[in-house]
Amino acid sequence: MTQNQKIPDRIKVAIVSYLSGQWDTCDASDLNAWLEEDEQNSDLFSRLVDIWEVDHMLQREKSIDVDRAWEKIEQQIDKRNWLAGRVKRLSPVVRYAAVIVLAVLFGAVGYQLLHRQMQWSSMASNWIEYSTPYGSQTNLKLADGTQIWLNAGTTIRYNEDYGRMNRNIKLSGEAFFHVAKNKQLPFVVNARSVSVEALGTEFNVKAYPEEIQVETILMEGSVAVNKHIALGENRQVILTPGEKAVYNSDDGELSVLTTDGNSEVSWFKDEWVIEKTNLEGIAKLLQRRYNVEFEFADDRLKTYELRLTITDETLEQVLTAITYLAPINYKMNENEVLLTINPEELKKYEKLLK
């Protein structure tokens, strides 16, 4: 490979997506074609992997020996004479910065995701995936004894090495985790720009892609919630039972609130309690629970706040209960629900609010 050879931007995106566990968002054929078109491309990728492995070693140590780290990086580079002349001229300060940059680019992405023996034509074949569509819920028990309850519209993915080399989970949607203890392998849930790390505990993570917030509620034990920022920076908060971490993707803020948690994580229990919530929020919850779409004929309806307790009621039974709590009429048409104002009940309702 010549020193002027560069990785195309689209290939950089594909490599980072694969290493970061987001391979399902990319087209495997694009990276496959790049690797197969030139042996030097495969060599370059292999060297990037070698550098990552050096950083993986650093991550396992309590302190970083920069000189030792750089020596190992140079050893990998010298194997193919890749930029060898340049890297040896770097100052100690720049070497330290380079080690950190390499850690940012290749270190925090998960060793278990990379199997160089894998055929590039089937890169994603080592993932195990469970999904629950809208209108259903499920629970499963992993090989290490960890139990997971999946809410409607939820997908989890984990590598086939789960329980041996790692206990990393990717989440889209909402799930409750009862984690089996293992001090050697922390349990990590990755949800968008947030990761939640635990050893043995009970907690709930809500991270639907259409919502701006990622919420973590701790019921038992302790978890570390990390917000990952550009350039490898991150902010971490440690939760204790009764606390909720909320990450807002709009402003990037990570805040901690107090909550009893019981109602918010009751969605998988026999009695689902929805505390005082506006009807717009309730509609979102019911959409997933019953696999329907809601339409509001009047925006005023969205602001009505209600408290509901749902056991095994049908959607029609729930909607009927809502009509007793607010001046609302509903009309069902297959998987669509139209909510309108009940003018006769509206006056009574407004008087009660005064």
C-alpha positions in Angstrom: 0.0 0.0 0.0 1.3 3.4 -0.8 1.4 6.1 1.8 -1.1 8.2 -0.3 -3.7 5.4 -0.3 -6.8 6.4 1.6 -9.9 4.7 2.8 -13.0 6.0 1.1 -15.5 7.7 3.4 -18.2 5.2 2.7 -15.8 2.4 3.7 -14.9 4.2 6.9 -18.6 4.4 7.7 -19.0 0.7 7.0 -16.0 -0.3 9.1 -17.0 1.8 12.1 -20.7 0.7 11.8 -19.6 -2.9 11.9 -17.2 -2.5 14.8 -19.7 -0.5 16.8 -22.3 -3.2 16.4 -24.5 -1.3 14.0 -23.8 -3.5 11.0 -27.5 -3.9 10.3 -27.6 -0.2 9.2 -25.1 -0.8 6.5 -24.8 -2.7 3.2 -22.4 -5.6 3.6 -21.8 -5.8 -0.1 -20.1 -2.4 -0.1 -17.4 -3.4 2.3 -17.1 -6.9 0.8 -16.4 -5.4 -2.6 -13.7 -3.0 -1.2 -12.0 -5.9 0.6 -12.0 -8.1 -2.4 -10.9 -5.6 -5.0 -7.4 -5.3 -3.7 -5.3 -7.4 -1.3 -3.8 -4.2 0.1 -7.3 -3.2 1.3 -7.5 -6.4 3.3 -4.0 -5.8 4.6 -4.9 -2.3 5.7 -8.0 -3.5 7.5 -6.0 -6.2 9.2 -3.6 -3.6 10.5 -6.5 -1.5 11.8 -7.6 -4.6 13.6 -4.1 -5.1 15.0 -4.1 -1.5 16.3 -7.5 -2.1 17.9 -6.2 -5.2 19.6 -3.3 -3.2 21.1 -5.8 -0.8 22.5 -7.9 -3.7 23.8 -4.9 -4.7 25.9 -4.6 -1.1 27.2 -8.2 -1.0 28.2 -7.7 -4.1 30.4 -4.9 -2.4 32.4 -5.5 0.0 35.3 -3.0 2.5 33.9 -1.6 3.3 30.4 2.1 2.9 29.7 2.3 5.2 26.7 5.8 4.1 25.7 4.9 0.5 25.9 1.6 1.0 24.0 3.3 2.9 21.3 6.0 0.3 21.0 3.3 -2.3 20.4 1.6 -0.1 17.8 5.0 0.4 16.0 5.5 -3.4 16.0 2.3 -3.9 14.2 3.0 -1.0 11.8 6.6 -2.2 11.1 5.3 -5.6 10.0 4.3 -4.1 6.7 6.5 -1.0 6.8 3.3 1.0 7.0 4.2 4.7 7.7 7.1 3.4 9.8 9.4 6.3 9.0 6.7 8.8 10.1 5.6 7.3 13.3 9.1 6.9 14.7 9.6 10.7 14.5 6.6 11.6 16.6 7.3 13.3 19.9 6.1 11.6 23.2 3.3 14.1 23.5 2.0 13.4 20.1 2.5 9.7 20.7 0.2 9.9 23.7 -2.4 11.8 21.7 -2.2 9.2 18.9 -2.7 6.3 21.4 -5.8 8.1 22.8 -7.1 8.8 19.3 -6.7 5.1 18.3 -8.5 4.2 21.5 -11.4 6.6 20.5 -11.6 5.2 16.9 -11.0 1.5 17.5 -11.1 0.9 21.2 -14.6 1.3 22.5 -16.3 -0.7 19.9 -16.3 -4.2 21.4 -13.8 -7.0 20.7 -16.5 -9.6 20.4 -17.8 -8.0 17.2 -14.7 -8.8 15.2 -13.9 -12.3 14.1 -11.3 -12.1 11.4 -11.9 -15.7 10.5 -15.4 -14.8 9.4 -16.4 -14.8 5.8 -17.0 -11.3 4.7 -20.1 -12.4 2.7 -21.8 -13.3 6.0 -20.4 -10.7 8.5 -23.6 -10.5 10.5 -24.2 -14.2 10.8 -22.8 -14.3 14.3 -25.6 -12.2 15.8 -28.5 -13.5 17.6 -31.7 -11.4 17.5 -35.0 -11.4 19.2 -37.9 -9.1 18.2 -41.4 -8.4 19.5 -43.8 -6.7 17.1 -46.4 -4.2 18.2 -49.2 -5.9 20.0 -47.1 -8.5 21.8 -44.5 -8.9 24.6 -42.2 -11.8 25.4 -39.5 -12.8 27.8 -36.4 -15.0 27.5 -33.6 -16.4 29.6 -30.0 -16.1 28.3 -27.3 -18.8 28.8 -25.8 -17.0 31.8 -29.2 -16.9 33.6 -30.0 -13.3 32.8 -33.8 -12.8 32.2 -35.1 -10.2 29.8 -38.7 -9.0 29.2 -39.2 -7.3 25.8 -42.0 -4.8 25.4 -43.9 -4.4 22.2 -41.9 -3.0 19.2 -38.6 -4.1 20.7 -35.5 -5.7 19.3 -32.4 -7.0 21.1 -29.2 -8.3 19.5 -26.2 -10.0 21.0 -23.1 -11.8 19.7 -23.0 -15.6 19.8 -20.0 -15.2 22.2 -22.3 -13.8 24.8 -21.4 -15.1 28.2 -17.9 -16.2 27.2 -16.1 -13.1 26.0 -18.7 -10.5 26.8 -22.3 -9.8 27.9 -23.1 -7.0 25.6 -26.7 -6.3 24.4 -28.0 -3.9 21.7 -31.4 -2.6 22.4 -34.0 -0.8 20.3 -37.3 -0.4 22.2 -37.9 -1.2 25.8 -36.8 -4.1 28.0 -36.6 -5.0 31.7 -33.4 -6.8 32.7 -32.8 -9.2 35.7 -29.1 -9.6 35.4 -27.2 -12.7 36.6 -24.1 -11.8 38.6 -20.7 -12.2 37.0 -17.9 -9.9 38.3 -15.6 -10.9 35.4 -18.1 -10.0 32.7 -20.1 -6.8 33.2 -23.5 -6.8 31.6 -23.8 -3.8 29.1 -26.9 -2.6 27.3 -26.2 -0.3 24.3 -29.1 1.9 23.3 -28.3 4.7 20.8 -25.7 7.0 22.4 -26.2 5.5 25.9 -24.7 2.4 27.5 -25.8 0.9 30.8 -23.4 -1.3 32.7 -24.3 -3.6 35.5 -22.9 -6.7 37.3 -26.0 -8.1 38.8 -29.2 -6.0 39.2 -32.7 -5.2 38.0 -33.3 -2.3 35.7 -35.4 -1.0 32.8 -34.2 0.7 29.6 -36.5 2.5 27.2 -35.0 3.6 23.9 -37.5 3.6 21.1 -36.0 5.1 18.0 -38.9 7.5 17.4 -38.5 9.1 20.8 -35.9 11.7 21.8 -35.3 10.3 25.2 -33.5 7.2 26.5 -34.6 6.3 30.0 -33.0 3.9 32.5 -34.8 3.1 35.7 -33.0 1.2 38.4 -35.0 -1.1 40.7 -32.3 -3.1 42.5 -28.5 -3.0 42.7 -26.4 -0.4 40.9 -25.8 0.6 37.3 -23.5 3.0 35.5 -25.2 5.0 32.7 -22.8 6.4 30.1 -23.5 9.0 27.6 -21.1 8.7 24.7 -20.0 11.9 23.0 -18.0 12.7 19.9 -14.3 12.1 20.1 -14.7 9.4 22.7 -15.7 11.6 25.6 -18.4 10.4 27.8 -20.4 11.4 30.9 -21.2 8.8 33.5 -23.8 8.7 36.3 -24.2 6.0 38.8 -27.8 5.1 39.7 -29.1 3.8 43.0 -32.6 2.2 43.4 -35.3 4.6 42.9 -33.5 6.8 40.4 -34.0 7.3 36.7 -31.4 8.5 34.2 -32.8 10.4 31.2 -30.8 11.2 28.1 -32.3 13.8 25.8 -30.9 13.4 22.2 -32.1 16.9 21.3 -29.9 18.8 23.7 -27.5 16.0 24.7 -28.3 16.3 28.4 -28.1 13.4 30.8 -30.1 14.0 34.0 -31.0 11.9 37.0 -34.5 12.0 38.5 -36.1 10.4 41.5 -38.9 7.8 40.9 -40.5 4.9 42.7 -40.2 3.1 39.3 -43.0 0.6 40.2 -45.5 2.0 37.8 -43.1 2.8 35.0 -41.8 -0.8 34.9 -45.2 -2.4 35.4 -45.8 -2.8 31.7 -44.7 -6.5 31.8 -46.6 -7.4 35.0 -50.1 -8.6 35.5 -51.2 -5.1 36.5 -50.0 -2.3 34.2 -50.2 1.1 35.9 -50.0 4.3 33.9 -49.6 7.2 36.2 -50.9 10.6 35.5 -50.1 11.0 31.8 -51.5 13.2 29.0 -53.6 11.4 26.4 -51.1 11.9 23.7 -48.5 9.9 25.8 -51.1 7.3 26.7 -52.0 6.9 23.0 -48.3 6.1 22.2 -48.3 3.4 24.9 -51.5 1.9 23.7 -50.3 1.9 20.1 -47.5 -0.4 21.0 -49.6 -2.5 23.4 -52.5 -3.2 20.9 -50.8 -2.5 17.6 -53.1 0.3 16.5 -52.8 3.9 15.2 -54.4 6.8 17.0 -55.8 9.9 15.4 -56.8 13.0 17.3 -59.7 15.0 15.8 -58.9 17.9 18.2 -55.5 18.7 19.7 -57.2 19.6 23.0 -57.7 15.9 23.6 -53.9 15.4 23.7 -53.6 17.5 26.9 -56.1 15.6 29.0 -54.3 13.8 31.9 -55.4 10.4 33.1 -54.4 7.6 35.3 -55.1 4.0 34.1 -54.6 0.5 35.5 -54.8 -2.2 32.9 -54.8 -5.9 33.5 -56.1 -8.1 30.7 -58.6 -5.7 29.2 -59.2 -5.5 25.4 -58.5 -2.2 23.7 -62.2 -1.5 23.4 -62.6 -2.0 27.2 -59.7 0.4 27.8 -61.1 3.0 25.5 -64.5 2.7 27.1 -62.9 3.3 30.5 -61.2 6.5 29.1 -64.6 7.9 28.0 -65.6 7.8 31.7 -62.6 9.8 32.7 -62.6 12.4 30.0 -65.0 14.0 27.5 -64.0 11.7 24.7 -65.7 9.6 22.0 -63.8 7.0 20.0 -64.4 5.1 16.8 -62.5 2.0 15.8 -61.8 0.9 12.3 -59.7 -2.2 12.1 -56.3 -1.0 13.5 -57.1 2.7 13.6 -58.7 4.6 16.4 -60.2 8.1 16.0 -60.6 10.2 19.1 -63.1 13.0 19.1 -64.5 15.4 21.8 -67.8 14.6 23.4 -69.4 18.0 23.4 -72.1 17.1 26.0 -69.5 15.9 28.5 -67.0 18.6 27.7 -68.8 21.3 29.7 -69.0 19.0 32.7 -65.3 18.2 32.4 -64.3 21.9 32.1 -66.3 22.8 35.2 -64.5 20.1 37.2 -61.2 21.6 36.1 -62.0 25.0 37.3 
